[in-house]
Amino acid sequence: MWSLFVSLMAAVILSVDTRPNAKLKSQSSSGLLSDCVGNLMRLSLDKALAVGNELEVEAVNGTQHVVLTPSLAAQCGYSMESDPSGNTRIYSSLLGCYVDNKNDRIFNVGLRLRMYSNSHSDVVTHDVKQTCSYTQWASTEILCDRNYMEVSGFIAAPDTGAKGPAQNVKDGNNLPDASGAAHGIWKVTFYTPEPVAMVLREAEQAGYGLKLTSSRLVVRSPYNTAQTTSEEVGGVPMEVIRVSAYYQTPHGLNVMNLAAACPTGGVLFINNLISWHVPRRLTPLVDGSFEVLELHMGINGKRLDRSQMATRGYTLSTTHHHIVIEIPVGSPDGHFKSHAPDYQYHITYSVEPMLEVLWRTTDTKDDTRYKVLFPITTPLMPQPPHVQENTVPEARVFSVVLGTFLHDVVLKNITFSTGVLTVDESNARGFTIQEHKYANGTKDYSLSVPFDADVVLKHNPEILVTTYFLPLTFGFLILPEETTFAHKVELQALLQDVVLPKITGTCNQKHFYITVKYGSQGKNFQAMVGFRHLTPEMAEEYKIQENSTHFNVELPYNAEDAVFELLTTDSLKARVDFSLLDDDNRLLADLYLSCTFPFTTTTCHPNGTMTATAVKVQSVANLDPSSLTLKDQSCKPAFSDDRFALFSFSVDSCGTTRTFFDHYMLYENEIGLYYNKGLYYRGVAKTSPIDPAYRQTISCYYVVNETQTVGVSSKQRLYEPKAEIGFGQLKVQIRLAQDSSYQLFYQAEDYPVVKYLRQPLYFEVELIDSSDPNLELIVEKCWATLDEDRTSLPSWDIIVDGCENPDDIYATVFHPVVSDSRVLFPAHFKRFSMKMFTFIKDKAVLKEEIYVHCDAVICDASSRADSCRGQCVKPTRQINARPHERKGAKQAQRGKDSTQQRQITSGPILLTSTSE
C-alpha cells in the first residue's frame, strides 16, 4: 500500500538520503493542517506545498529525529496517501513508536517535513507538533490502516480486578533468563497456525512493532508478512495475525493473546455505486456471542454524523452477515484519476471510507474497538470524450468542443491533414485552442479552424455546394505519469458558397475574343473549345493571356475549333463553343459565340477568270470538300482541305453559262456534290442524278471596263421548298429532358415531375416526321400558366418573338443542336432551358405547379421573313447570378422580396403535346 503513495502527483517519497549539501530553510506552516481523529493524528498537506517537490518525513520525539522509510513507517504506525491533485495526508497512530505518550491519555506527536526542490539545491522544512487527548480506550483496540495492522490490549494489575486480555504466567520454567528485560516484552509467539516464537529483538528485526505503555501492550504488523495469514470470513478476504506476547511486570511474567483481522476485499461496484462489505462476525476475533455498542462510518479517518452522510448520499447498514457501507461514485470526499490503457481514455474513482465498530462480548464483558481505514479504487471506467460540434457554416469556421477530462489531462498536440502541430503552433497559425475549466475539477478543450485554412479539405458534391472536411487527431498527456492517448474527430460542413466562373465574348472582323473570369474556386476547372480540351499547345496557338482574375483567348474565325453556320454573298457566319467543366465533367459555364465575318466567296477577274470558294457549313457536317465539282464534273477544286474548296476557271469552261443584258453579261456556274458519281453521303450510297447533296451558285457580272462580284447563294437541295410563312397546326412535339445532355427524357408515366425552385428545366422542341434539310423550326413564343388551359391567367412569358423574355431576371437560355445519331437535321430542333419558378401575388405563392406552352413556326431556311430571321442564341447566364427566384402574375407586380426566397418543390410540370 505504501508504494502506491510514491507514484502520486505530489511526488511524496520516504527517503533515507540525508542530502548533506542541501541548503536548509525554515518556513511557516501555511498549507498544513493537523487534527486528532480518535486514536489517530492526521496531518493534511496542501497541494501548493507538495506538488513539484520531493517530501521526506521525520518522526520527532524530543531531540530524537528519525527518517521514516516505508518499512519503518509500517512498523511504527505511520501512513501516507496523496490524491492526483497533490493533496497529501499523513496519519500517525497515537501508540506509534515515536509518540510522546503521557499515561495513555495525552499524546504529543511531532513530525518534520523536508521538501526538496527539483534541483535538490534548496530544502524547505516544516515542523509539526500536535497534542491529542484520547481516553476512550477499549479493552482491545484494532486499527487497520493502509499499510499496517495494529492491535493493543489493556494491561490489568493482578489484584485490581480490571478487565483485560492479560494473564499471569505461573510456570517458572517460562521465566526469562538474565538476558531478558526486567520490565518489558520478553518474547512473542505467532500462530500461522503453527507457533513461531521470537524474542523482542528478532520480532523487531522481522519488521514487527511491539510496545508496552503504561497500560497497554501494542503489536503492529505490516501486511503480507511471513507470520500473517490470508483467510476468508463471510466471503470477504482478510489479512489475519494471531500472537501471544510475554512481558515482565513487577508482579511476574504475564502473557497476552492478541489477534487482528483486516479486510483486503469485499468491494462491489454496481451502477456507479461502491458497496463495501465487512463481516459482521469477525470469527478470528470473536468466538462467542457479542453485542454491537457503536457503529460509525467516516471518511479519511474522521467520523461522519447522519446528516453529513445523508448530504453526501452515504449509507451504513447491516445485514445478517455483513456491515455494508455504500458510497456513490463521484462523491466529494473522493477523487478521480485519468488512465489510458490501450491509448483509450479511462478514469478511476478513489475514496477512503472508515468503519468503526465497538462490540462487547457476552461472557467476558470485554469491549473491542475495531477501526478500518480502507482505500477503495474503482475498476477502469471508459470515458470516451464527447464531441460537441458548434460549427455554423455561414460563419465559415469549424468550431468543436472536446471533453470532458479530469484536471490531470493536458492537450499536447493536434494532428491535421498536413501534419502535427503543438497547441502553441496551432494558435500561432490562427487555429484557436482554449482550455475551459469547471468548478467540479473537470475541463474541456475548444478548437476553431477557418474553412479557408490549408488543413481543411474541400470538394464539391454539387456545382454550387462545397463540402469542407476537417480530420483531427487530438493528442493528450496524463500527468504526472506522462501517459499518452489520442482521440480522432472528423468535422464536416456543407455550404452553398461557390461563385462560378463567367464567360463573355466579342468578335472583330477576323477573330473571336473570349474572356473567362475566375469564380471562387480559381482555376479549378477544365476548359473546352468545341469538343477538345484546351491544351497548353492550343493555349499557345490561341494566344491565351492570363492573370490572377481572368484569362483571354483569341481564336481566328477559321480556327479548327470554330464551326461555320451560314455562307452569304459577302459574309461567313461562324461559331465557337467554349465551356468549363469541373473534375466530374459537370458544366460550370458555357458560351456559344456566333459572329458574322466579312468573307468573299467569288472573285471576277478582268481576264475572264473566276475564282470561287466553297465552305463546309455545320448543316452538311459530313461533306468532303475535295469531292465537290463544277457543272462540268471534271472541273475539280484547285485546292481543298477538310473545310474549304477553291475553284479557279475561265468563264468559257467547266459548263459556265452566259446571259446577255443591256449593259452587262452574266456568267453563272454551280459548285455541287452529285450522287451519280457514286459517292457516299452520311454513309449511304446515293444514285439520284437530279438532287445534289450540296449546291452553291456562283456568278459574275461583266460591265464595260469593270468587273464586279455580284452574288452567291448556298443550298442543300436542288429543289428547295418555298413555303409561305404562316401559322397553323404543326406536327411538333415538346419534351422535358432529364439534364443538359438531352439524351434522356421524362415519359408520360413520370409525370408529375417534381423540380426544386431555381432548378433548370431543359426543353426540346422537335419537328417530327420530316426529312427536308431546307426546313427550319423556329420557336416563336412560350409561356407558363398555372393550369393546363393554355389561355388561362395568370401567365408568364418565357420566349417572346423567338428570344428570351427581356423582363425575366432569369432569362431563358438557348442551347445549340449538333448532329448525332438521333439528330439528323439540327435545324428541326430547338433547345432551351429555364429556371423552375412559382407564381406569386402580393408575396404569396398562388399555386405550386406550372404548365409550359409554346407556339412554333416552320420556315424555309433561306427565307428572310421576320418570323424566320432565326432563333436567339446568346451566352449562357451564370447559374447563381440573380438573387430573385419567384415570378409574379403577368398582370401583377413581380415578387422581389428576398425574404420570400426558399427551396420548394413545384409540379407537376405538364407539357402540351402540340404547338401552334
C-alpha angles and dihedrals in degrees: 000000000000093000090061089065093059095063099050129110098269092059088226111176138172109229139174091203106122092193095209093190095055119112112238122223131178121218138182120265095248108144093029123106125179128185142160119253109183111289091355136076112216125201119192118201117197118232090238088071100039108039113099094011136095113236125213119187126205126191111226127202111166106303092345115106118182125181108229111227118188093260094045091048091055091046094048102039105261127129138174138195136176134195124223091264091061099253106146133199126196120195126198124189111230086229092053123136098257101035116119100235119198106196092313089291108081121039126190112199119192128188134171118205118203116194117196121199121229091262090049088223095115133044124197117197132200122190114207124193122177128175116205130186118208123167104150094095116161123211088259125020122191122191122188109192127173095267107022147029119228129190127176132182134201117253111218124196110246098248102031096085090223117153121252144123095257121113132191116245110223099177106100092201088071095059115117120253125240091285092063123097116268091220116013147053113327105181144335132219119208121202115214074167089282110073116254114187124203133172117233095266093050092049092050091048088053089058101260122133118220125176138168115206129182092280109005142059114217129201120182128183135180116232122268099022126151091259098048123085134208114230136167116233119184089343092307120114112236136187108224135191125185120187143165114209122200117203136173122235131173087261096053143274116329133186128209123196112211135174136182129190120188125185119242096179142002097127124137126188114205126162097337091313125119112214115190117192123197120181111258091212112045099200095191087060106031126045104170136028122312142178125229108228101175135016121185139171124206144167125231092357097308127108122242124211123225095265092051091050092048092050091054095041094245123149132196116194142151134227129188091275108019148043106225129203117188123196125178114235107253097032112157095248093065135057139225126232130197124232135174113204110177087002091291122126115252134160136205130202122218130192134163111218121185127216120198122184130176116194136171125213115234098223105039098026088222116153123223123194111203117192125178128185102194121183111209127193122184122230117265110291117203111237107181108191115254117235116214111186113202097173116148104194094207089060088056093222129112110227123185136164119206122194171340107248135162121252091260093066119093127187107231106172147342125227111219128183089268098047145287121317128184119230091260092047091049092052090047089055091054096259101131114220119182133179116218118199124197134204093251091062097258128115143186137201130235126203130192122191124176116235089236094059116118091238091066117091119216138194136158117237088177129026095252098031127083122200111209115201126190117184113193138181114193114207116207136187126208115214140254092006091049090223113169133217136161139211126202123218128181119197125192134180134177122211132175093222106125116128105199123222116260128223124204131170146186137178139218126192094289111017147050114227116201126183123194115197112201120240129211092295096056116210094349097127144079118247119217125197106194104315096334132090112242102251127190089255091053090045089058092046092050094045097239115195120188144177136171095291107035148346133227129218125198117198126179112235089245095048117142091249095051121091126212115232107174138010119204136171095279107006145054121213110213133177136201122198115211123181140167122219131187125227090277091053092251116151113252099171139340140190129199103196114189121181138168115233129193108260131171113212101175132033122191113205124204091236090066096260121134125200120192135179123213118201129203105230126197094258090065097038093156095056117126105210092203088066094060119106140177122251087283097063091208088069104089132176117290086213134008142167133172092293110024140044121194121203125191120181143140119261092243095058144061094042095300112167126214129210125187123221131173099275105008146031123235120214118192137182137160135232109211149151110235124204096211088072087075094245125152125238118192089348094299122113113239123203104165111120092197111056115051119203091228131022130176120178116214125188143173131203115210116200126179107288091350138091121193139172107234112171154355136183133184123209134175096207134037092227106045117194113242103201120179112243110247146124132264145115107319128194095242132136131201122206137182113232122213093229144351094283090074090215100115125043134192113256128216092265091056093066133141089052114203118216133174123243110277091010110140118255113206115206129187122195114196136188102219134200094022128114098178108123092196092067121090127194115222121190101215101182141350131186140176129230138180093238137044089251104100091208095052125117143267099046136166127211116236100171122021123186091346094307138086118283105266090207093061115095087202098053123204113257122218117211125205120244121220131188119269138144091294100034109063095161114031090191088067091063136066124186129191139159134210137180119260110251144166132227116249134183125187087358092301126116109244099197134341098232138068138196121209122214129183139191117208137181132205116225140189104251091231095047118118096196116136092248090051101046091113140267121289112256113183137160115287113257118236115266099238100027096116130059100206126075114168126079125219124217114286092246094043135067111277118245114255102160106124090206088071093061114116141138113257136156118248130191177286093314097203117190129205113242095217135038131213 
